């Protein structure tokens, strides 16, 4: 009887050992998941972004941020100028990157003059303006999205927000918040 129990235990151990050896890939080889930007909502100021002066501001009751307290703001001064906000992330091989962001447009313009161009430059693809927003964007936060597609090699993706305002034909403010960079 004692011998039988011992044999049964040995068989159980053997089963456990066999069942716990899956042939999976290491976790580091499957990174196509999650939001990868360290400061998507500007709560840490311009950290992680290349930004012109005074682009990241704190919201208040009249102009709240979309999420948190801070957001990026462009133009609104009725002077002829451009503003730039830019960031670059690494897109691992075989991953798709989706960039989502929110924009709020406040303007006195009634035709296209001031604009906010949103560009995406990906390794191996010519830089392209994906969105060119203007007076008709609306005073409520609206979400926009764009993707890189996949490639077999690691790439960098640079997203740029370039605002252009021209003096004299109306005042436009573009606010940007919650720019997320999600791998899939
Ligand atoms: Ca924010």
Backbone and ligand atoms as CSV (ligand in chain L), in Angstrom:
chain,resi,resn,atom,element,x,y,z
A,1,UNK,N,N,0.824,-1.199,0.000
A,1,UNK,CA,C,0.000,0.000,0.000
A,1,UNK,C,C,0.861,1.254,0.000
A,2,UNK,N,N,1.866,1.219,0.828
A,2,UNK,CA,C,2.760,2.379,0.905
A,2,UNK,C,C,3.464,2.629,-0.438
A,3,UNK,N,N,3.821,1.570,-1.109
A,3,UNK,CA,C,4.514,1.694,-2.395
A,3,UNK,C,C,3.593,2.315,-3.455
A,4,UNK,N,N,2.294,1.899,-3.422
A,4,UNK,CA,C,1.310,2.420,-4.385
A,4,UNK,C,C,1.185,3.947,-4.283
A,5,UNK,N,N,1.091,4.474,-3.071
A,5,UNK,CA,C,0.956,5.933,-2.863
A,5,UNK,C,C,2.164,6.673,-3.435
A,6,UNK,N,N,3.306,6.145,-3.173
A,6,UNK,CA,C,4.524,6.786,-3.660
A,6,UNK,C,C,4.538,6.861,-5.197
A,7,UNK,N,N,4.099,5.806,-5.817
A,7,UNK,CA,C,4.063,5.780,-7.280
A,7,UNK,C,C,3.079,6.789,-7.845
A,8,UNK,N,N,1.912,6.879,-7.173
A,8,UNK,CA,C,0.907,7.830,-7.621
A,8,UNK,C,C,1.429,9.259,-7.518
A,9,UNK,N,N,2.150,9.569,-6.445
A,9,UNK,CA,C,2.682,10.921,-6.271
A,9,UNK,C,C,3.693,11.252,-7.364
A,10,UNK,N,N,4.519,10.275,-7.676
A,10,UNK,CA,C,5.524,10.498,-8.716
A,10,UNK,C,C,4.858,10.780,-10.057
A,11,UNK,N,N,3.766,10.068,-10.328
A,11,UNK,CA,C,3.048,10.286,-11.576
A,11,UNK,C,C,2.458,11.687,-11.619
A,12,UNK,N,N,1.944,12.162,-10.470
A,12,UNK,CA,C,1.353,13.497,-10.413
A,12,UNK,C,C,2.411,14.566,-10.691
A,13,UNK,N,N,3.572,14.396,-10.119
A,13,UNK,CA,C,4.658,15.360,-10.328
A,13,UNK,C,C,5.048,15.396,-11.806
A,14,UNK,N,N,5.095,14.222,-12.404
A,14,UNK,CA,C,5.471,14.139,-13.814
A,14,UNK,C,C,4.459,14.891,-14.694
A,15,UNK,N,N,3.168,14.744,-14.375
A,15,UNK,CA,C,2.114,15.438,-15.126
A,15,UNK,C,C,2.272,16.947,-15.011
A,16,UNK,N,N,2.527,17.438,-13.788
A,16,UNK,CA,C,2.687,18.884,-13.563
A,16,UNK,C,C,3.851,19.425,-14.378
A,17,UNK,N,N,4.955,18.667,-14.367
A,17,UNK,CA,C,6.148,19.112,-15.081
A,17,UNK,C,C,5.876,19.222,-16.583
A,18,UNK,N,N,5.194,18.216,-17.097
A,18,UNK,CA,C,4.896,18.205,-18.530
A,18,UNK,C,C,3.976,19.369,-18.910
A,19,UNK,N,N,2.983,19.637,-18.011
A,19,UNK,CA,C,1.999,20.669,-18.328
A,19,UNK,C,C,2.508,22.080,-18.176
A,20,UNK,N,N,3.655,22.285,-17.545
A,20,UNK,CA,C,4.098,23.653,-17.267
A,20,UNK,C,C,5.231,24.091,-18.185
A,21,UNK,N,N,5.330,23.477,-19.346
A,21,UNK,CA,C,6.409,23.867,-20.255
A,21,UNK,C,C,5.847,24.318,-21.610
A,22,UNK,N,N,5.085,25.403,-21.653
A,22,UNK,CA,C,4.544,25.877,-22.930
A,22,UNK,C,C,5.646,26.483,-23.800
A,23,UNK,N,N,5.459,26.446,-25.083
A,23,UNK,CA,C,6.469,26.972,-25.999
A,23,UNK,C,C,6.097,28.393,-26.434
A,24,UNK,N,N,5.907,29.294,-25.469
A,24,UNK,CA,C,5.493,30.671,-25.779
A,24,UNK,C,C,6.677,31.563,-26.073
A,25,UNK,N,N,6.398,32.750,-26.703
A,25,UNK,CA,C,7.463,33.723,-26.933
A,25,UNK,C,C,7.695,34.510,-25.644
A,26,UNK,N,N,8.920,34.949,-25.390
A,26,UNK,CA,C,9.165,35.805,-24.221
A,26,UNK,C,C,8.313,37.079,-24.329
A,27,UNK,N,N,7.921,37.635,-23.187
A,27,UNK,CA,C,7.054,38.809,-23.172
A,27,UNK,C,C,7.666,39.976,-23.952
A,28,UNK,N,N,8.984,40.088,-23.944
A,28,UNK,CA,C,9.645,41.220,-24.598
A,28,UNK,C,C,9.465,41.192,-26.114
A,29,UNK,N,N,9.099,40.039,-26.666
A,29,UNK,CA,C,8.917,39.946,-28.105
A,29,UNK,C,C,7.490,40.256,-28.543
A,30,UNK,N,N,6.614,40.559,-27.611
A,30,UNK,CA,C,5.224,40.826,-27.961
A,30,UNK,C,C,4.771,42.154,-27.370
A,31,UNK,N,N,5.371,43.262,-27.861
A,31,UNK,CA,C,5.116,44.548,-27.219
A,31,UNK,C,C,3.988,45.361,-27.853
A,32,UNK,N,N,3.234,44.787,-28.759
A,32,UNK,CA,C,2.247,45.589,-29.492
A,32,UNK,C,C,0.995,45.841,-28.668
A,33,UNK,N,N,1.169,46.458,-27.543
A,33,UNK,CA,C,0.001,46.727,-26.707
A,33,UNK,C,C,0.255,47.941,-25.825
A,34,UNK,N,N,-0.783,48.677,-25.540
A,34,UNK,CA,C,-0.688,49.754,-24.561
A,34,UNK,C,C,-0.364,51.116,-25.137
A,35,UNK,N,N,-0.546,52.122,-24.285
A,35,UNK,CA,C,-0.257,53.518,-24.600
A,35,UNK,C,C,1.200,53.773,-24.235
A,36,UNK,N,N,2.003,54.311,-25.168
A,36,UNK,CA,C,3.455,54.342,-24.958
A,36,UNK,C,C,4.022,55.736,-24.727
A,37,UNK,N,N,3.212,56.786,-24.783
A,37,UNK,CA,C,3.768,58.129,-24.547
A,37,UNK,C,C,3.733,58.459,-23.053
A,38,UNK,N,N,4.840,59.054,-22.565
A,38,UNK,CA,C,4.965,59.301,-21.129
A,38,UNK,C,C,4.089,60.460,-20.656
A,39,UNK,N,N,3.649,61.304,-21.571
A,39,UNK,CA,C,2.928,62.518,-21.164
A,39,UNK,C,C,1.852,62.859,-22.195
A,40,UNK,N,N,0.864,61.976,-22.360
A,40,UNK,CA,C,-0.116,62.170,-23.439
A,40,UNK,C,C,-1.064,63.336,-23.212
A,41,UNK,N,N,-1.275,63.699,-21.947
A,41,UNK,CA,C,-2.278,64.733,-21.641
A,41,UNK,C,C,-1.688,66.039,-21.141
A,42,UNK,N,N,-0.359,66.188,-21.275
A,42,UNK,CA,C,0.340,67.425,-20.925
A,42,UNK,C,C,0.295,67.761,-19.433
A,43,UNK,N,N,-0.040,66.753,-18.627
A,43,UNK,CA,C,-0.080,67.014,-17.180
A,43,UNK,C,C,1.318,67.230,-16.619
A,44,UNK,N,N,2.345,66.791,-17.363
A,44,UNK,CA,C,3.737,67.028,-16.942
A,44,UNK,C,C,4.360,68.129,-17.794
A,45,UNK,N,N,3.551,69.118,-18.183
A,45,UNK,CA,C,4.063,70.212,-18.993
A,45,UNK,C,C,4.429,69.736,-20.377
A,46,UNK,N,N,5.585,70.187,-20.872
A,46,UNK,CA,C,6.003,69.817,-22.218
A,46,UNK,C,C,6.936,68.609,-22.217
A,47,UNK,N,N,7.050,67.921,-21.090
A,47,UNK,CA,C,7.899,66.733,-21.018
A,47,UNK,C,C,7.514,65.729,-22.103
A,48,UNK,N,N,8.505,65.290,-22.867
A,48,UNK,CA,C,8.233,64.324,-23.926
A,48,UNK,C,C,7.810,64.961,-25.237
A,49,UNK,N,N,7.705,66.288,-25.264
A,49,UNK,CA,C,7.293,67.012,-26.456
A,49,UNK,C,C,8.314,68.095,-26.770
A,50,UNK,N,N,8.434,68.417,-28.042
A,50,UNK,CA,C,9.139,69.620,-28.452
A,50,UNK,C,C,8.066,70.682,-28.654
A,51,UNK,N,N,8.145,71.740,-27.873
A,51,UNK,CA,C,7.058,72.723,-27.884
A,51,UNK,C,C,7.592,74.136,-27.889
A,52,UNK,N,N,6.906,74.995,-28.604
A,52,UNK,CA,C,7.212,76.409,-28.542
A,52,UNK,C,C,6.843,76.958,-27.169
A,53,UNK,N,N,7.191,78.212,-26.896
A,53,UNK,CA,C,6.923,78.783,-25.574
A,53,UNK,C,C,5.428,78.930,-25.298
A,54,UNK,N,N,5.045,78.677,-24.069
A,54,UNK,CA,C,3.676,78.900,-23.581
A,54,UNK,C,C,2.626,78.103,-24.349
A,55,UNK,N,N,2.994,76.964,-24.886
A,55,UNK,CA,C,1.998,76.142,-25.578
A,55,UNK,C,C,1.191,75.315,-24.586
A,56,UNK,N,N,1.853,74.789,-23.549
A,56,UNK,CA,C,1.122,73.999,-22.559
A,56,UNK,C,C,0.618,74.939,-21.463
A,57,UNK,N,N,-0.687,74.919,-21.246
A,57,UNK,CA,C,-1.312,75.817,-20.268
A,57,UNK,C,C,-2.228,75.004,-19.355
A,58,UNK,N,N,-2.638,75.633,-18.255
A,58,UNK,CA,C,-3.598,74.999,-17.350
A,58,UNK,C,C,-4.996,75.519,-17.662
A,59,UNK,N,N,-5.958,74.618,-17.678
A,59,UNK,CA,C,-7.330,75.015,-17.930
A,59,UNK,C,C,-7.946,75.695,-16.723
A,60,UNK,N,N,-9.056,76.368,-16.958
A,60,UNK,CA,C,-9.834,76.937,-15.861
A,60,UNK,C,C,-11.314,76.647,-16.135
A,61,UNK,N,N,-12.202,77.232,-15.366
A,61,UNK,CA,C,-13.620,76.926,-15.544
A,61,UNK,C,C,-14.120,77.324,-16.929
A,62,UNK,N,N,-13.624,78.433,-17.440
A,62,UNK,CA,C,-14.082,78.900,-18.748
A,62,UNK,C,C,-13.537,78.033,-19.878
A,63,UNK,N,N,-12.296,77.561,-19.721
A,63,UNK,CA,C,-11.670,76.741,-20.759
A,63,UNK,C,C,-10.999,75.542,-20.098
A,64,UNK,N,N,-11.807,74.557,-19.712
A,64,UNK,CA,C,-11.214,73.383,-19.045
A,64,UNK,C,C,-10.445,72.498,-20.015
A,65,UNK,N,N,-9.504,71.754,-19.470
A,65,UNK,CA,C,-8.811,70.733,-20.260
A,65,UNK,C,C,-9.796,69.623,-20.598
A,66,UNK,N,N,-9.440,68.801,-21.596
A,66,UNK,CA,C,-10.301,67.644,-21.873
A,66,UNK,C,C,-10.189,66.622,-20.760
A,67,UNK,N,N,-8.955,66.350,-20.325
A,67,UNK,CA,C,-8.730,65.491,-19.169
A,67,UNK,C,C,-7.635,66.117,-18.327
A,68,UNK,N,N,-7.720,65.937,-17.022
A,68,UNK,CA,C,-6.733,66.512,-16.135
A,68,UNK,C,C,-6.855,68.025,-16.092
A,69,UNK,N,N,-5.743,68.691,-15.865
A,69,UNK,CA,C,-5.764,70.157,-15.751
A,69,UNK,C,C,-5.123,70.847,-16.944
A,70,UNK,N,N,-4.145,70.199,-17.578
A,70,UNK,CA,C,-3.342,70.883,-18.588
A,70,UNK,C,C,-3.748,70.475,-20.003
A,71,UNK,N,N,-3.476,71.351,-20.941
A,71,UNK,CA,C,-3.651,71.041,-22.355
A,71,UNK,C,C,-2.703,71.927,-23.149
A,72,UNK,N,N,-2.615,71.680,-24.441
A,72,UNK,CA,C,-1.779,72.504,-25.324
A,72,UNK,C,C,-2.684,73.465,-26.074
A,73,UNK,N,N,-2.211,74.687,-26.272
A,73,UNK,CA,C,-3.027,75.673,-26.966
A,73,UNK,C,C,-2.188,76.420,-27.995
A,74,UNK,N,N,-2.836,76.749,-29.110
A,74,UNK,CA,C,-2.127,77.385,-30.225
A,74,UNK,C,C,-2.870,78.638,-30.656
A,75,UNK,N,N,-2.101,79.623,-31.078
A,75,UNK,CA,C,-2.615,80.830,-31.727
A,75,UNK,C,C,-3.564,81.582,-30.799
A,76,UNK,N,N,-4.560,82.238,-31.356
A,76,UNK,CA,C,-5.486,83.024,-30.547
A,76,UNK,C,C,-5.021,84.422,-30.245
A,77,UNK,N,N,-4.010,84.886,-30.944
A,77,UNK,CA,C,-3.433,86.197,-30.643
A,77,UNK,C,C,-3.678,87.222,-31.744
A,78,UNK,N,N,-4.252,86.796,-32.841
A,78,UNK,CA,C,-4.481,87.664,-33.994
A,78,UNK,C,C,-3.197,88.354,-34.476
A,79,UNK,N,N,-2.121,87.603,-34.420
A,79,UNK,CA,C,-0.880,88.074,-35.037
A,79,UNK,C,C,-0.433,86.987,-36.015
A,80,UNK,N,N,0.374,87.378,-36.982
A,80,UNK,CA,C,0.818,86.407,-37.977
A,80,UNK,C,C,1.995,85.608,-37.421
A,81,UNK,N,N,1.754,84.334,-37.190
A,81,UNK,CA,C,2.794,83.511,-36.578
A,81,UNK,C,C,2.447,82.034,-36.730
A,82,UNK,N,N,3.427,81.186,-36.446
A,82,UNK,CA,C,3.178,79.746,-36.398
A,82,UNK,C,C,3.664,79.202,-35.063
A,83,UNK,N,N,3.057,78.110,-34.631
A,83,UNK,CA,C,3.427,77.414,-33.407
A,83,UNK,C,C,3.628,75.949,-33.732
A,84,UNK,N,N,4.550,75.323,-33.024
A,84,UNK,CA,C,4.836,73.916,-33.293
A,84,UNK,C,C,4.830,73.106,-32.003
A,85,UNK,N,N,4.240,71.940,-32.085
A,85,UNK,CA,C,4.294,70.952,-31.005
A,85,UNK,C,C,4.574,69.616,-31.674
A,86,UNK,N,N,5.580,68.900,-31.166
A,86,UNK,CA,C,6.000,67.692,-31.883
A,86,UNK,C,C,6.494,66.641,-30.897
A,87,UNK,N,N,6.312,65.389,-31.257
A,87,UNK,CA,C,6.868,64.312,-30.435
A,87,UNK,C,C,7.164,63.106,-31.311
A,88,UNK,N,N,8.093,62.288,-30.857
A,88,UNK,CA,C,8.493,61.098,-31.611
A,88,UNK,C,C,8.424,59.873,-30.702
A,89,UNK,N,N,7.862,58.808,-31.216
A,89,UNK,CA,C,7.823,57.543,-30.474
A,89,UNK,C,C,8.408,56.436,-31.351
A,90,UNK,N,N,8.797,55.352,-30.703
A,90,UNK,CA,C,9.317,54.183,-31.417
A,90,UNK,C,C,8.195,53.166,-31.612
A,91,UNK,N,N,8.064,52.707,-32.850
A,91,UNK,CA,C,7.051,51.694,-33.165
A,91,UNK,C,C,7.786,50.376,-33.410
A,92,UNK,N,N,7.628,49.405,-32.521
A,92,UNK,CA,C,8.328,48.121,-32.706
A,92,UNK,C,C,7.894,47.419,-33.998
A,93,UNK,N,N,8.737,46.524,-34.454
A,93,UNK,CA,C,8.408,45.741,-35.650
A,93,UNK,C,C,7.077,45.026,-35.478
A,94,UNK,N,N,6.331,44.967,-36.564
A,94,UNK,CA,C,5.045,44.252,-36.629
A,94,UNK,C,C,3.945,44.885,-35.777
A,95,UNK,N,N,4.185,46.111,-35.296
A,95,UNK,CA,C,3.149,46.801,-34.515
A,95,UNK,C,C,2.503,47.905,-35.346
A,96,UNK,N,N,1.224,48.140,-35.086
A,96,UNK,CA,C,0.506,49.290,-35.639
A,96,UNK,C,C,0.394,50.326,-34.529
A,97,UNK,N,N,0.611,51.587,-34.871
A,97,UNK,CA,C,0.470,52.666,-33.897
A,97,UNK,C,C,-0.754,53.501,-34.262
A,98,UNK,N,N,-1.659,53.662,-33.310
A,98,UNK,CA,C,-2.796,54.557,-33.513
A,98,UNK,C,C,-2.635,55.771,-32.613
A,99,UNK,N,N,-2.652,56.934,-33.225
A,99,UNK,CA,C,-2.556,58.188,-32.489
A,99,UNK,C,C,-3.949,58.802,-32.424
A,100,UNK,N,N,-4.425,59.033,-31.208
A,100,UNK,CA,C,-5.721,59.696,-31.026
A,100,UNK,C,C,-5.496,60.998,-30.275
A,101,UNK,N,N,-6.223,62.031,-30.634
A,101,UNK,CA,C,-6.079,63.308,-29.934
A,101,UNK,C,C,-7.392,64.075,-30.013
A,102,UNK,N,N,-7.538,65.003,-29.096
A,102,UNK,CA,C,-8.753,65.815,-29.025
A,102,UNK,C,C,-8.414,67.257,-29.368
A,103,UNK,N,N,-9.287,67.901,-30.118
A,103,UNK,CA,C,-9.076,69.302,-30.501
A,103,UNK,C,C,-10.351,70.099,-30.233
A,104,UNK,N,N,-10.164,71.300,-29.717
A,104,UNK,CA,C,-11.262,72.247,-29.519
A,104,UNK,C,C,-10.883,73.541,-30.259
A,105,UNK,N,N,-11.804,74.043,-31.054
A,105,UNK,CA,C,-11.514,75.221,-31.884
A,105,UNK,C,C,-12.439,76.371,-31.502
A,106,UNK,N,N,-11.851,77.471,-31.108
A,106,UNK,CA,C,-12.626,78.662,-30.788
A,106,UNK,C,C,-12.200,79.754,-31.747
A,107,UNK,N,N,-13.161,80.339,-32.469
A,107,UNK,CA,C,-12.759,81.275,-33.518
A,107,UNK,C,C,-13.812,82.341,-33.779
A,108,UNK,N,N,-13.369,83.460,-34.313
A,108,UNK,CA,C,-14.282,84.474,-34.838
A,108,UNK,C,C,-14.253,84.458,-36.364
A,109,UNK,N,N,-13.494,83.534,-36.934
A,109,UNK,CA,C,-13.441,83.443,-38.396
A,109,UNK,C,C,-14.693,82.761,-38.939
A,110,UNK,N,N,-15.063,83.122,-40.147
A,110,UNK,CA,C,-16.186,82.462,-40.821
A,110,UNK,C,C,-15.737,81.839,-42.147
A,111,UNK,N,N,-14.441,81.894,-42.424
A,111,UNK,CA,C,-13.889,81.189,-43.579
A,111,UNK,C,C,-12.483,80.746,-43.211
A,112,UNK,N,N,-11.934,79.865,-44.030
A,112,UNK,CA,C,-10.651,79.285,-43.670
A,112,UNK,C,C,-9.507,80.295,-43.790
A,113,UNK,N,N,-8.852,80.543,-42.678
A,113,UNK,CA,C,-7.669,81.402,-42.661
A,113,UNK,C,C,-6.641,80.764,-41.754
A,114,UNK,N,N,-6.896,80.834,-40.466
A,114,UNK,CA,C,-6.032,80.170,-39.494
A,114,UNK,C,C,-6.246,78.653,-39.584
A,115,UNK,N,N,-5.180,77.904,-39.354
A,115,UNK,CA,C,-5.349,76.447,-39.427
A,115,UNK,C,C,-4.392,75.722,-38.485
A,116,UNK,N,N,-4.724,74.472,-38.211
A,116,UNK,CA,C,-3.879,73.573,-37.429
A,116,UNK,C,C,-3.640,72.323,-38.258
A,117,UNK,N,N,-2.408,72.150,-38.708
A,117,UNK,CA,C,-2.061,70.957,-39.479
A,117,UNK,C,C,-1.487,69.889,-38.548
A,118,UNK,N,N,-2.012,68.695,-38.668
A,118,UNK,CA,C,-1.520,67.575,-37.868
A,118,UNK,C,C,-0.826,66.609,-38.809
A,119,UNK,N,N,0.472,66.449,-38.608
A,119,UNK,CA,C,1.268,65.632,-39.520
A,119,UNK,C,C,1.757,64.358,-38.865
A,120,UNK,N,N,1.987,63.357,-39.711
A,120,UNK,CA,C,2.544,62.092,-39.236
A,120,UNK,C,C,3.674,61.691,-40.172
A,121,UNK,N,N,4.870,61.542,-39.595
A,121,UNK,CA,C,6.035,61.095,-40.363
A,121,UNK,C,C,6.501,59.763,-39.795
A,122,UNK,N,N,6.522,58.747,-40.622
A,122,UNK,CA,C,6.914,57.410,-40.194
A,122,UNK,C,C,8.103,56.968,-41.037
A,123,UNK,N,N,9.056,56.309,-40.401
A,123,UNK,CA,C,10.221,55.792,-41.116
A,123,UNK,C,C,9.784,55.059,-42.376
A,124,UNK,N,N,10.333,55.469,-43.514
A,124,UNK,CA,C,10.046,54.778,-44.764
A,124,UNK,C,C,8.847,55.309,-45.522
A,125,UNK,N,N,8.122,56.262,-44.915
A,125,UNK,CA,C,6.956,56.843,-45.573
A,125,UNK,C,C,7.139,58.357,-45.583
A,126,UNK,N,N,6.914,59.043,-46.692
A,126,UNK,CA,C,7.068,60.494,-46.706
A,126,UNK,C,C,6.141,61.150,-45.680
A,127,UNK,N,N,6.625,62.198,-44.994
A,127,UNK,CA,C,5.782,62.903,-44.026
A,127,UNK,C,C,4.515,63.411,-44.706
A,128,UNK,N,N,3.421,63.356,-43.987
A,128,UNK,CA,C,2.159,63.721,-44.595
A,128,UNK,C,C,1.286,64.457,-43.596
A,129,UNK,N,N,0.588,65.478,-44.057
A,129,UNK,CA,C,-0.416,66.135,-43.225
A,129,UNK,C,C,-1.670,65.281,-43.238
A,130,UNK,N,N,-2.049,64.798,-42.072
A,130,UNK,CA,C,-3.217,63.906,-41.988
A,130,UNK,C,C,-4.507,64.687,-41.732
A,131,UNK,N,N,-4.386,65.801,-41.009
A,131,UNK,CA,C,-5.554,66.637,-40.751
A,131,UNK,C,C,-5.158,68.094,-40.924
A,132,UNK,N,N,-6.040,68.875,-41.518
A,132,UNK,CA,C,-5.830,70.315,-41.603
A,132,UNK,C,C,-7.105,70.975,-41.088
A,133,UNK,N,N,-7.079,71.311,-39.800
A,133,UNK,CA,C,-8.279,71.796,-39.117
A,133,UNK,C,C,-8.350,73.314,-39.198
A,134,UNK,N,N,-9.574,73.842,-39.226
A,134,UNK,CA,C,-9.745,75.291,-39.355
A,134,UNK,C,C,-10.960,75.754,-38.548
A,135,UNK,N,N,-11.537,76.882,-38.966
A,135,UNK,CA,C,-12.579,77.565,-38.191
A,135,UNK,C,C,-13.790,76.682,-37.894
A,136,UNK,N,N,-14.052,75.697,-38.745
A,136,UNK,CA,C,-15.264,74.892,-38.597
A,136,UNK,C,C,-15.074,73.651,-37.722
A,137,UNK,N,N,-13.986,73.627,-36.951
A,137,UNK,CA,C,-13.727,72.457,-36.096
A,137,UNK,C,C,-14.672,72.332,-34.925
A,138,UNK,N,N,-15.237,73.469,-34.476
A,138,UNK,CA,C,-16.222,73.404,-33.402
A,138,UNK,C,C,-15.645,73.680,-32.031
A,139,UNK,N,N,-16.440,74.335,-31.176
A,139,UNK,CA,C,-15.970,74.724,-29.842
A,139,UNK,C,C,-16.018,73.612,-28.805
A,140,UNK,N,N,-16.573,72.453,-29.181
A,140,UNK,CA,C,-16.544,71.308,-28.265
A,140,UNK,C,C,-15.341,70.433,-28.626
A,141,UNK,N,N,-14.821,69.730,-27.623
A,141,UNK,CA,C,-13.715,68.804,-27.891
A,141,UNK,C,C,-14.164,67.725,-28.875
A,142,UNK,N,N,-13.372,67.511,-29.901
A,142,UNK,CA,C,-13.644,66.437,-30.860
A,142,UNK,C,C,-12.407,65.553,-30.972
A,143,UNK,N,N,-12.636,64.249,-31.128
A,143,UNK,CA,C,-11.505,63.329,-31.209
A,143,UNK,C,C,-11.179,62.974,-32.656
A,144,UNK,N,N,-9.883,62.895,-32.928
A,144,UNK,CA,C,-9.379,62.507,-34.245
A,144,UNK,C,C,-8.424,61.334,-34.049
A,145,UNK,N,N,-8.237,60.546,-35.093
A,145,UNK,CA,C,-7.356,59.381,-34.979
A,145,UNK,C,C,-6.641,59.129,-36.299
A,146,UNK,N,N,-5.417,58.613,-36.197
A,146,UNK,CA,C,-4.654,58.220,-37.394
A,146,UNK,C,C,-3.720,57.084,-37.014
A,147,UNK,N,N,-3.379,56.266,-38.009
A,147,UNK,CA,C,-2.557,55.080,-37.732
A,147,UNK,C,C,-1.372,55.000,-38.693
A,148,UNK,N,N,-0.341,54.279,-38.250
A,148,UNK,CA,C,0.861,54.130,-39.075
A,148,UNK,C,C,0.804,52.924,-39.990
A,149,UNK,N,N,-0.017,51.931,-39.660
A,149,UNK,CA,C,0.100,50.645,-40.331
A,149,UNK,C,C,1.296,49.894,-39.764
A,150,UNK,N,N,1.513,48.687,-40.245
A,150,UNK,CA,C,2.594,47.864,-39.696
A,150,UNK,C,C,3.752,47.741,-40.680
A,151,UNK,N,N,4.908,47.331,-40.142
A,151,UNK,CA,C,6.076,47.043,-40.970
A,151,UNK,C,C,6.881,45.956,-40.266
A,152,UNK,N,N,7.781,45.334,-41.007
A,152,UNK,CA,C,8.533,44.218,-40.423
A,152,UNK,C,C,9.746,44.687,-39.633
A,153,UNK,N,N,10.042,46.007,-39.676
A,153,UNK,CA,C,11.179,46.532,-38.928
A,153,UNK,C,C,10.711,47.597,-37.935
A,154,UNK,N,N,11.555,47.860,-36.935
A,154,UNK,CA,C,11.257,48.923,-35.981
A,154,UNK,C,C,11.303,50.276,-36.689
A,155,UNK,N,N,10.383,51.165,-36.358
A,155,UNK,CA,C,10.316,52.485,-36.984
A,155,UNK,C,C,10.148,53.568,-35.926
A,156,UNK,N,N,10.379,54.814,-36.328
A,156,UNK,CA,C,9.988,55.931,-35.480
A,156,UNK,C,C,8.802,56.623,-36.138
A,157,UNK,N,N,7.950,57.187,-35.303
A,157,UNK,CA,C,6.795,57.948,-35.786
A,157,UNK,C,C,6.818,59.310,-35.110
A,158,UNK,N,N,6.809,60.354,-35.918
A,158,UNK,CA,C,6.797,61.717,-35.397
A,158,UNK,C,C,5.461,62.368,-35.722
A,159,UNK,N,N,4.808,62.835,-34.682
A,159,UNK,CA,C,3.540,63.549,-34.845
A,159,UNK,C,C,3.794,65.024,-34.594
A,160,UNK,N,N,3.320,65.860,-35.506
A,160,UNK,CA,C,3.517,67.298,-35.346
A,160,UNK,C,C,2.187,68.040,-35.444
A,161,UNK,N,N,2.029,68.995,-34.567
A,161,UNK,CA,C,0.900,69.920,-34.626
A,161,UNK,C,C,1.482,71.288,-34.980
A,162,UNK,N,N,1.110,71.805,-36.132
A,162,UNK,CA,C,1.620,73.104,-36.567
A,162,UNK,C,C,0.436,74.040,-36.760
A,163,UNK,N,N,0.392,75.079,-35.958
A,163,UNK,CA,C,-0.698,76.046,-36.057
A,163,UNK,C,C,-0.203,77.286,-36.775
A,164,UNK,N,N,-1.020,77.793,-37.672
A,164,UNK,CA,C,-0.680,79.019,-38.400
A,164,UNK,C,C,-1.822,80.012,-38.235
A,165,UNK,N,N,-1.480,81.187,-37.762
A,165,UNK,CA,C,-2.483,82.239,-37.599
A,165,UNK,C,C,-2.042,83.463,-38.388
A,166,UNK,N,N,-3.013,84.079,-39.059
A,166,UNK,CA,C,-2.745,85.287,-39.824
A,166,UNK,C,C,-3.515,86.450,-39.201
A,167,UNK,N,N,-2.836,87.550,-39.007
A,167,UNK,CA,C,-3.463,88.698,-38.364
A,167,UNK,C,C,-4.561,89.297,-39.243
A,168,UNK,N,N,-5.605,89.783,-38.606
A,168,UNK,CA,C,-6.545,90.670,-39.280
A,168,UNK,C,C,-7.838,90.065,-39.762
A,169,UNK,N,N,-7.909,88.734,-39.926
A,169,UNK,CA,C,-9.144,88.171,-40.491
A,169,UNK,C,C,-9.924,87.340,-39.482
A,170,UNK,N,N,-9.687,87.568,-38.209
A,170,UNK,CA,C,-10.369,86.802,-37.180
A,170,UNK,C,C,-9.369,86.106,-36.287
A,171,UNK,N,N,-9.828,85.794,-35.078
A,171,UNK,CA,C,-8.944,85.194,-34.081
A,171,UNK,C,C,-9.350,83.740,-33.857
A,172,UNK,N,N,-8.382,82.840,-33.929
A,172,UNK,CA,C,-8.676,81.411,-33.755
A,172,UNK,C,C,-7.736,80.817,-32.718
A,173,UNK,N,N,-8.312,80.046,-31.810
A,173,UNK,CA,C,-7.515,79.287,-30.850
A,173,UNK,C,C,-7.781,77.804,-31.053
A,174,UNK,N,N,-6.708,77.038,-31.199
A,174,UNK,CA,C,-6.820,75.578,-31.266
A,174,UNK,C,C,-6.267,74.999,-29.963
A,175,UNK,N,N,-7.073,74.197,-29.280
A,175,UNK,CA,C,-6.610,73.514,-28.077
A,175,UNK,C,C,-6.484,72.026,-28.373
A,176,UNK,N,N,-5.422,71.415,-27.862
A,176,UNK,CA,C,-5.170,69.981,-28.082
A,176,UNK,C,C,-4.955,69.328,-26.724
A,177,UNK,N,N,-5.550,68.160,-26.522
A,177,UNK,CA,C,-5.336,67.436,-25.266
A,177,UNK,C,C,-5.432,65.937,-25.523
A,178,UNK,N,N,-4.909,65.176,-24.581
A,178,UNK,CA,C,-5.038,63.718,-24.552
A,178,UNK,C,C,-4.626,63.099,-25.889
A,179,UNK,N,N,-3.378,63.353,-26.274
A,179,UNK,CA,C,-2.828,62.758,-27.486
A,179,UNK,C,C,-2.202,61.419,-27.116
A,180,UNK,N,N,-2.910,60.346,-27.395
A,180,UNK,CA,C,-2.444,59.027,-26.966
A,180,UNK,C,C,-1.829,58.264,-28.136
A,181,UNK,N,N,-0.865,57.412,-27.802
A,181,UNK,CA,C,-0.091,56.645,-28.782
A,181,UNK,C,C,-0.210,55.181,-28.387
A,182,UNK,N,N,-1.068,54.462,-29.079
A,182,UNK,CA,C,-1.414,53.119,-28.657
A,182,UNK,C,C,-0.969,52.082,-29.688
A,183,UNK,N,N,-0.225,51.091,-29.212
A,183,UNK,CA,C,0.238,50.001,-30.093
A,183,UNK,C,C,-0.798,48.889,-30.150
A,184,UNK,N,N,-0.893,48.266,-31.299
A,184,UNK,CA,C,-1.769,47.099,-31.419
A,184,UNK,C,C,-1.170,46.166,-32.459
L,1,CA,CA,CA,-4.714,67.198,-20.086
